[in-house]
Structures are given as C-alpha cells and as structure tokens.
C-alpha cells in the first residue's frame, strides 16, 4: 500500500458534524497539521468526504 501525507488547509467552523468526525478520524486537529497514513479503501472514503478541507500528497 502507498503512504499518503494529509494536511489540513481549512478550518472546521461551519462544517457538518460528519466532516468534523472524519477529520478527527484522520487525526487532524487544526489548520497546518499534517499526518501520514497507509492508503486503504476506508481511508480513501474519509479523504473523499473532506477533500475540500485537506491537501493530500503521495509519499
């Protein structure tokens, strides 16, 4: 599996509770924070739901 680096680029104010839950599940807690994960189908679904709030780079 490929590794991805996910960076939060927008805040969570005025977002849906589902989006906030997905961001917490990804491990992102604030603008500019970055996490690295192995790409899995469940992770791809979470990324798709909040793609307007994050930046994704393949490592």
WOJO-V149557 format. One record per pair of residues at least 6 apart in sequence whose C-alpha atoms are under 6 Angstrom apart, sorted by the first residue. I is the first residue (numbers start at 1). J is the second residue. If there is no record, write none. Layout:
BEGIN
((I,J) (I,J))
END
This chain:
BEGIN
((2,38) (2,39) (3,37) (3,38) (3,39) (3,59) (4,36) (4,37) (4,57) (4,58) (4,59) (5,35) (5,36) (5,56) (5,57) (6,34) (6,35) (6,55) (6,56) (7,33) (7,34) (7,54) (7,55) (8,31) (8,32) (8,33) (8,54) (9,31) (9,32) (9,53) (9,54) (10,31) (10,53) (11,31) (22,46))
END
